[in-house]
Amino acid sequence: MRASGFKESPAPSSAPGAERSELKRQVEVHRSILDKNIRQAERNRGFFRAHGLLVLNILSSPGSGKTALVRETIRALGNRLKTAVIVGDLETDNDARRLRETGAEVIQITTGTVCHLEAEMVARAVKQLHLEGVQLLIIENVGNLVCPASYDLGEDLRVVLLSVTEGEDKPLKYPPMFQSARALIVSKIDLAEVCEYDRASARANLARLAPTASVFELSAKTGRGMPEWCEYLVGEQKKLAARDPLAT
């Protein structure tokens, strides 16, 4: 599945009036795109509710460990929550192939030049999944801490990763992304000592931007913190089922 990229806009005229006109046009186009995405996200949310799905939108910088987290989450949950996955990448289906080794059904979205997933892409992808018995849908977004912050996919939980290798001040550099999170994961915690990770500073920065978000420190490699993370997901799915008892 490939989403068409945006064409580069022609260079604006050097005249001030032309520059203002071009800027206004670009703002209006961007607003129209976001409005369309919001409407589709609400339709997605209704679809997910009707199917009793707890939906995660997992976001981070490239290399922060999203795929490893998703893989080990599926394995750790086992039969407790049947899981399906949608994976977004600019190119290749490498992550999707790795995740299929867990036995979960995985759909790949290849976005080409688009640096984020959009609600319409997810709507098309989810139609390819066999959702009977599925309770958890994990969307692994494109590795990017800028663009995806503006695009609601219809998820229940926005989950943002901060790897200990990235630096404690990373959240302060990308506040919109971290402010939008309902769950925050400090990943690769097994490397904390080697990276001289300042836990107190990192936790203070996360609390400053997302004071109500749940925070998990874990390692997909060693399993540290995974039981607490999985219990959280099981609890969230139970809350969802209690709110929508007629969902199937």
DOBA-488456 format. One record per residue: z, x, y of N, C-alpha, C in turn; residue in three letters. Coordinates in steps of 0.1 Angstrom, whole numbers, plus 5000, padded with zeros to 4 digits. Each point is the difference from the previous one (the first is absolute). Layout:
% DOBA-488456
ZXYZXYZXYALA;...
% end
This chain:
% DOBA-488456
500050084988500049925012500050095012MET;499149985010499950085011500049925013ARG;500850045009500149935013499150085010ALA;499249935007499150075009500850055012SER;499650135004500850065011499549955014GLY;500750045010499649965013499050115006PHE;499049965007499050095006500650065012LYS;499750125003500550075012499449935012GLU;500849975010499549935012499250105008SER;499049965007499250095009500950055011PRO;499750125005500750055011499949925012ALA;501149965006499949915012499450075012PRO;499549935009499550055013501150075008SER;499650095008501050075008500549925011SER;499349895003500449915011501349934997ALA;501050005010501349944997499949864995PRO;499149925007499949864996499549984985GLY;499150094996499549994986501150054991ALA;500850105004501050044991501149894998GLU;500349935010501049894999499449894991ARG;498849975002499349894992500050044985SER;499750134997499950044987501450004993GLU;501050045008501450004995500449864997LEU;499749915009500449864998499349944987LYS;498850034999499249964988500750054987ARG;500450135000500650064988501349934997GLN;500849975010501349934999499849874994VAL;499049925005499749874995499650004986GLU;499250104996499550014986501250034991VAL;500950095004501150044992501049884998HIS;500249925011500849885000499549904990ARG;498649985001499449904991500250044985SER;499850134997500250054986501449984996ILE;501050035008501449984996500349854998LEU;499549915009500249864999499549954987ASP;498850044996499449964988500850054988LYS;500550125001500950064989501349924999ASN;500649965011501249924999499849874993ILE;498949935003499749874993499850024985ARG;499350114996499750024986501350044993GLN;500950085007501350044994500849874997ALA;500049905009500749884997499549934988GLU;498750004999499449944988500450074987ARG;500050145001500450084989501449964996ASN;500949995011501449974997500249874993ARG;499249905004500149874993499550014985GLY;499050084998499550024986501050084992PHE;500650105005501150074993501249924997PHE;500449915009501149914998499749904989ARG;498849955000499649904990500050064986ALA;499850134999500050074987501350074997HIS;501049985008501450064998500050155000GLY;499250065008499950155001500850065011LEU;500850104996500650095010499050105003LEU;499750025013498950095003500550115009VAL;499750134996500450125008498850065006LEU;500150045012499050085007500650145002ASN;499550104993500650135000499250095009ILE;500650075009499450085010500650135002LEU;499250105003500650135003498950105005SER;500350125004499050105002499450044987SER;498850065000499450054987501050114994PRO;500149994987500850104993501549985000GLY;500549885004501449975001500649954987SER;499149974990500449964987499949854997GLY;499149935007499849864997499649974986LYS;499050074995499549974987501050034989THR;500750115002501150044990501149895000ALA;500349955012501149905001499549874993LEU;498849965003499549884993500050014985VAL;499550124995499950024986501449994993ARG;500950075006501450014994500749875002GLU;499749925010500649875002499549914989THR;498850004997499449914989500750044987ILE;500150134997500650044988501549974999ARG;500750025011501449975000500349854999ALA;499249925006500249854999499849954986LEU;499050064993499749964987499649854999GLY;500749934992499849854998500749925010ASN;500850065008500849925010499249935010ARG;498950075005499149945009498650044996LEU;499249904996498650044998499350035013LYS;499350115000499550055013498450025000THR;499449975011498650035002499950085013ALA;498950075001499950105012498649995006VAL;500050015013498850025008500150135007ILE;499050094999500150135006498950025010VAL;500450055012499050025010499850155003GLY;498850055000499750145003498650015007ASP;499950105008498750025007498950024990LEU;500250094990499150034990500750024987GLU;499350004989500550034986500949894995THR;500049994987501049914993501050074992ASP;500350135004500950084993501449944998ASN;500549945011501449944999500049884991ASP;498949925001499949884991500050044986ALA;499250104996500050054987501350054995ARG;500850075008501350054996500949884998ARG;499949905008500949884999499749914988LEU;498750004996499749924988500650064987ARG;500450125001500750064988501349934997GLU;500649935010501249934998499849874992THR;498849964998499749874994499949885010GLY;500350035012499849895010498649985004ALA;499649885004498749985005499950055015GLU;498950085002499950065013498649985006VAL;499949955012498849995007499950105012ILE;498850075000499850105011499249945011GLN;500450035012499349975012499650135007ILE;498750035001499550125006499649965014THR;500650055010499849965014499050075008THR;499550114994499050085008500650075012GLY;499549955012500550065012501249935006THR;500449894994501149925006501350054995VAL;500950035009501250084997501249914997CYS;499849884995501149914997499449884992HIS;500949934993499649884993500149885010LEU;499249904998500049885008500349884991GLU;500549895005500349894993498849944992ALA;498950015005498849944993499650094988GLU;500250135001499750094989501049964989MET;501249985003501049974990499749864994VAL;499649915008499649864995498950014989ALA;499050095003498950014990500550074988ARG;500850105002500550084988500949924991ALA;500949925005500949924992499349904991VAL;498849965004499349904992499550074987LYS;500050135000499550074988501250024990GLN;501249975004501250024991500249884992LEU;500650034988500449894991501549995003HIS;500449895007501349995005501049924991LEU;499549964989500949924991501250094996GLU;501249965003501250074996500450115010GLY;499150045009500350115010501149955010VAL;501050085002501049975009500150095012GLN;499450124999500150105010498550055003LEU;499649995012498750065004500350115010LEU;499650124996500250125009498650045006ILE;500050015013498850045007500350145006ILE;499350104995500150145004498950025011GLU;500550005013499150015011499450145001ASN;499050015009499450135003501150095007VAL;500050134996500950095006499850025015GLY;500849945008499850005015501249945006ASN;500650065010501249945007499649945013LEU;498849985003499649945013499449874998VAL;498749994996499349874999500649894992CYS;500550044988500549894991501249925006PRO;500750065010501249935006499649875007ALA;498749995004499649885007499449894991SER;499950034987499349914991500949944990TYR;500449875002500849924990499049974989ASP;500550014988499249974988500549874993LEU;501049945006500749894993501150044991GLY;500550125001501050054991501449945003GLU;500950014991501449965002500850125005ASP;499750124995500750125003499150115004LEU;500250055012499250125005500950124996ARG;499550094992500850114995499450135006VAL;500850085007499450125006500850124994VAL;499250104997500550124994500150115010LEU;501150084999500250135008500350104989LEU;499150104998500350114991500950105007SER;500950064992500850115006499250125004VAL;498850014996499150115004499449985013THR;500149885006499349975013500850035012GLU;501350014999500950025012500749885004GLY;501250025004500949895003499649925013GLU;499250065008499649935013498749924998ASP;499450004988498749934998500149855005LYS;501149934997500149865004499949995016PRO;500550095007500050005015498650025005LEU;499150064992498650035004499249874998LYS;500449924990499249884996500949885000TYR;500649965012501049905000499549864995PRO;498749955004499649874996500049984984PRO;499650104993500049994986501449994994MET;500950085004501450004995500849875005PHE;499749965012500649885005499649884992GLN;498850004995499549884993500549994985SER;500850104995500450014986501249914997ALA;499949934989501249944994500750084990ARG;499350104994500650104991499550135004ALA;500850105000499750145003500450094988LEU;499050084996500350094988499850145005ILE;501150084998500050145002499650064986VAL;498750054999499450044988500250154998SER;499850044987500150144996501350065003LYS;501149924998501350045004500450134991ILE;499450024989500350114992499650145007ASP;499249995010499650125008500850025013LEU;501049915001500850015013500650135003ALA;500650074991500650125002499050115003GLU;498950004993499050115002499449985014VAL;499849885004499449975013501050005012CYS;501350034997501050005010500049875007GLU;499949894993500049865005501349975006TYR;500049965013501249965007500249854998ASP;500849964990500249864997500649925011ARG;501050055007500749935010499049975012ALA;499250095003499049985011498949904996SER;499550014988499049914995500649864999ALA;501149984995500649864999500349955014ARG;500450085009500349955014498749955006ALA;498950084998498749965006499549874994ASN;500149984987499649884993500849885005LEU;501350025001500949905005499749955014ALA;499650105008499749975014498749915001ARG;499150024991498749935001500049874992LEU;500750004988500049894991501549974996ALA;500849965008501549994997500349904988PRO;499149904998500349904990499250034987THR;499250104999499250034988500950064989ALA;499749974988500750064989499450144998SER;500950104997499650144999500350054986VAL;499050074994500250054986499550155001PHE;500950084994499650144998499750024986GLU;498850054996499750004986498950114997LEU;499950034988499050094994499349944989SER;498749985002499249944989499950104988ALA;500250135003499950114990501250004991LYS;501250005006501250014992500649874997THR;499649895007500649874997501249975009GLY;500550105007501149975009499849895010ARG;500949905001499849895009499149894995GLY;499350024989499149904995500749874995MET;501150014993500749884996500449915012PRO;500550065011500449925011498849935007GLU;498950075000498849955006499549884991TRP;500050024987499549894991500949885001CYS;501350025001500949895001499849925013GLU;499750075010499649945013498849914998TYR;499050054994498849924998500249874991LEU;500850024990500349894991500849895008VAL;500950055009500849915008499149925010GLY;499150075006499149945010499149904993GLU;499650034988499149904992500849874997GLN;501350024997500849894996500249915013LYS;500250065011500249935013498749925003LYS;498950064997498749935003499849884990LEU;500450024988499949894990500949895004ALA;501250035005501049905004499549925012ALA;499250075009499549935012498849914996ARG;499250044990498849934996500149964986ASP;500949914996500249974985498849944993PRO;499049945008498949944994498850094999LEU;500150125005498950104999499750034986ALA;498850024997499650044986499250135000THR;
% end
